Amino acid sequence: MGTLEYNSSHPPIHIDDATLAHVKVIIGTKLRRQESFMMTWLSPTGDSSGRMTAWVHPSIPLVLAFDDQKMPSIDRARIARMMDGLNAHGELVIDTLSDS
Protein backbone atom coordinates (compact mmCIF):
# COMPACT_ATOMS: atom_id res chain seq x y z
CA MET A 1 0.00 0.00 0.00
CA GLY A 2 1.65 3.19 -1.18
CA THR A 3 0.81 6.80 -0.41
CA LEU A 4 0.23 9.99 -2.34
CA GLU A 5 0.93 13.15 -0.36
CA TYR A 6 -0.34 16.33 -1.95
CA ASN A 7 0.71 19.74 -0.64
CA SER A 8 1.55 18.28 2.80
CA SER A 9 -1.64 19.78 4.25
CA HIS A 10 -3.57 16.58 4.90
CA PRO A 11 -2.66 13.02 5.78
CA PRO A 12 -1.41 11.08 2.74
CA ILE A 13 -3.85 9.22 0.52
CA HIS A 14 -3.35 5.44 0.84
CA ILE A 15 -3.48 3.67 -2.53
CA ASP A 16 -2.41 0.16 -3.50
CA ASP A 17 0.94 0.17 -5.34
CA ALA A 18 -0.50 -1.04 -8.66
CA THR A 19 -3.10 1.73 -8.76
CA LEU A 20 -0.56 4.30 -7.53
CA ALA A 21 1.78 3.37 -10.39
CA HIS A 22 -0.99 4.12 -12.89
CA VAL A 23 -2.01 7.32 -11.09
CA LYS A 24 1.65 8.39 -11.26
CA VAL A 25 1.64 8.07 -15.06
CA ILE A 26 -1.63 10.01 -15.38
CA ILE A 27 -0.58 12.82 -13.03
CA GLY A 28 2.86 13.04 -14.63
CA THR A 29 1.36 13.27 -18.10
CA LYS A 30 -1.13 15.97 -17.17
CA LEU A 31 1.33 18.09 -15.19
CA ARG A 32 4.05 17.79 -17.83
CA ARG A 33 1.52 19.34 -20.23
CA GLN A 34 0.80 22.08 -17.64
CA GLU A 35 -2.80 20.80 -17.36
CA SER A 36 -4.45 21.15 -13.95
CA PHE A 37 -7.35 18.91 -12.90
CA MET A 38 -9.47 17.77 -9.96
CA MET A 39 -8.56 14.62 -8.02
CA THR A 40 -11.07 12.99 -5.66
CA TRP A 41 -10.63 10.17 -3.14
CA LEU A 42 -12.43 8.62 -0.18
CA SER A 43 -11.49 10.09 3.19
CA PRO A 44 -9.80 7.81 5.72
CA THR A 45 -12.09 5.84 8.02
CA GLY A 46 -13.05 7.98 10.99
CA ASP A 47 -12.62 11.27 9.12
CA SER A 48 -15.65 13.56 9.31
CA SER A 49 -15.80 14.04 5.53
CA GLY A 50 -16.70 11.14 3.26
CA ARG A 51 -14.77 12.32 0.24
CA MET A 52 -12.03 14.82 -0.48
CA THR A 53 -11.19 16.69 -3.67
CA ALA A 54 -8.01 18.60 -4.50
CA TRP A 55 -7.10 20.84 -7.41
CA VAL A 56 -3.92 19.33 -8.88
CA HIS A 57 -1.61 21.98 -10.28
CA PRO A 58 2.04 21.84 -11.44
CA SER A 59 3.17 24.33 -8.78
CA ILE A 60 1.88 22.31 -5.79
CA PRO A 61 4.26 19.73 -4.24
CA LEU A 62 3.39 16.07 -4.77
CA VAL A 63 5.10 13.01 -3.27
CA LEU A 64 4.30 9.42 -4.26
CA ALA A 65 5.73 6.72 -1.99
CA PHE A 66 5.53 3.06 -2.98
CA ASP A 67 5.53 0.31 -0.36
CA ASP A 68 7.41 -2.14 -2.58
CA GLN A 69 10.78 -1.32 -4.15
CA LYS A 70 9.80 -3.15 -7.35
CA MET A 71 7.53 -1.03 -9.55
CA PRO A 72 4.30 -2.71 -10.67
CA SER A 73 3.87 -3.25 -14.39
CA ILE A 74 1.86 -0.63 -16.26
CA ASP A 75 -1.19 -1.70 -18.25
CA ARG A 76 -1.51 0.61 -21.26
CA ALA A 77 -5.23 -0.16 -21.63
CA ARG A 78 -5.81 0.84 -17.99
CA ILE A 79 -3.90 4.09 -18.56
CA ALA A 80 -6.04 4.82 -21.63
CA ARG A 81 -9.28 4.18 -19.67
CA MET A 82 -8.12 6.38 -16.81
CA MET A 83 -7.02 9.21 -19.11
CA ASP A 84 -10.27 8.98 -21.12
CA GLY A 85 -12.29 9.28 -17.89
CA LEU A 86 -10.19 12.19 -16.64
CA ASN A 87 -10.40 14.05 -19.93
CA ALA A 88 -14.17 13.43 -20.22
CA HIS A 89 -15.01 14.58 -16.67
CA GLY A 90 -12.06 16.79 -15.68
CA GLU A 91 -11.61 14.72 -12.54
CA LEU A 92 -9.49 11.75 -11.52
CA VAL A 93 -11.53 9.69 -9.01
CA ILE A 94 -9.06 7.49 -7.16
CA ASP A 95 -11.51 5.38 -5.13
CA THR A 96 -12.87 3.77 -8.30
CA LEU A 97 -9.49 2.98 -9.89
CA SER A 98 -8.68 -0.24 -8.02
CA ASP A 99 -11.51 -1.95 -9.89
CA SER A 100 -10.20 -0.86 -13.33
N, C-alpha and C positions, 0 to 999 in steps of 0.2 A: 504494500500500500504506500504509494508515494504522496507527495504534497505539492500543492501549488500555493505559493504565498504571493499575494498581490498587494502592493503598496504598504506592506507591513502594518496595516491598521486593524486588521482582524486576525483571528486565528487562521492558520492555513487551511485550505480546502483539501480534504483527504480523498484521493482518487486512486483506483487500482493502477498499477504500473503500465499495463497494456493500454488502458484508456488514456492515461497521462501522456504516453508516448505519441498517441495520435493527436491529442489536444496540443501538444508541443509543436507539431508540424503545422497545424491550423493557425495557432497564434503566431508562430514565426512567419508564416506566409503573409498573413494579414498585416502584421506590424512592419515587415520588410517593405510592403507596398504603401506604408503610411496610412493604412486604413484602420480606423477605430471601429469598435463594435461593442455590443452588450454581451455579457457573459453571466449566466444564471446558474445557481446550484442550490441544492437543499442545505438548509442550515444544520449544524450539528445537533444531535439529540440533546434535548434539554435547553436549547436556545429558544428565546421567546419568539423569534421570527421563524416562519416555516420555510422561507426561501430568501435568498439574497441575490442581488444583481449588482454588477459592477460595470462601469464604462471602461473598456480596455483601450488604452491609448499608448502610443510609442514612448511618451515621456515618463510614464509611471513605472517604477521598478517592479520586476516580476522575477520570482525565483521558483524553479521547478526542481524538486528533490525526489529522486527515485530510490525506492527501498533496495532494489537489487542492482548490483553493479553491471550486470549484463542487460543491455537494452532489448526490450521486446521487439519482435519483428513488426514492420509496418505493413498494413494491408491497404493497398492503393484504392481498392473499391470502398473501403470504410472511409478513407480520407475524402474521396469524391462525394460520398453520401453526406458526410459531415459538412463539407464546404458548400455543397448544394443547399443544405438546410440553413446554414449560416447566411449565405447570400440571399436566399429567398425571404428569410424572416429578420435578418439583421441582428440575430441573437444566437449565441452558442449556449445551448442548454446542456450542462454537464451531467445532470442526474439521469438523463435518458440515454447517455452514450454507452454505458456498459452493456446495454442490450443490443447494440449495433452489430 
